[in-house]
Amino acid sequence: MLSAAAIWEIAIKVGLKKLALSLPYRQWIDQVIADLGMSVLPITTEYADAQIGLAKHDRDPFDRLLVAQARVASVPIVSADAILESYGVTRIWD
């Protein structure tokens, strides 16, 4: 699953010229989703509600939403950001 929050954050970084992609954004994200056979995990009121009570280990609202989704859906997070482990989620990164 790929969080809609991650899709949105990537789009913001591309728009701010902080992230360069090998293709135009829409083509790139569609290709990634197709190549990895992923489904998009939407942002729901359940996930938004779950992030309200989270400690502020990380000031990034996208990260806290990803943590909330991971906790509610019982799935790991793929991230280089070790601080996310402070929320009690499993983080995958090599």
Secondary structure, 3 states (H helix, E strand, C coil): CEEHHHHHHHHHHHHCCCCCCCCCHHHHHHHHHHHCCCCEECCCHHHHHHHHCCCCCCCCHHHHHHHHHHHHHCCCEECCCHHHHHHCCCEECC
